[in-house]
Amino acid sequence: MSRIDIQHAHDLPPDAARRAVEDAVIKLGQKVGLDYRWEGDTVHFVRTGVDGRIDLLPGQVHVTAKLGLLFAAMRGTIESELLRILKERL
């Protein structure tokens, strides 16, 4: 099992950061079929082979995910795409 751990700083107000994170999860979900749900300031996302979360913190987001065997081989690509989306939206 492979893991992703990304911390990304932002300077958005909390409501705008929450919308940006949700937009990012929706965009990723459309590409790879993720389901997601909010629990407080954390969005949990899941699909077969991926189990992760994005914690919305003051001034930063923290993305963690566990990747199954199939997605572990694409870890670098997945991390790059996540970082691109975070930079674009936050």
Secondary structure as UniProt FT lines:
FT   STRAND          2..9
FT   HELIX           14..32
FT   STRAND          35..39
FT   TURN            40..41
FT   STRAND          42..47
FT   TURN            48..49
FT   STRAND          50..57
FT   TURN            58..59
FT   STRAND          60..67
FT   HELIX           69..72
FT   TURN            73..74
FT   HELIX           75..89
//
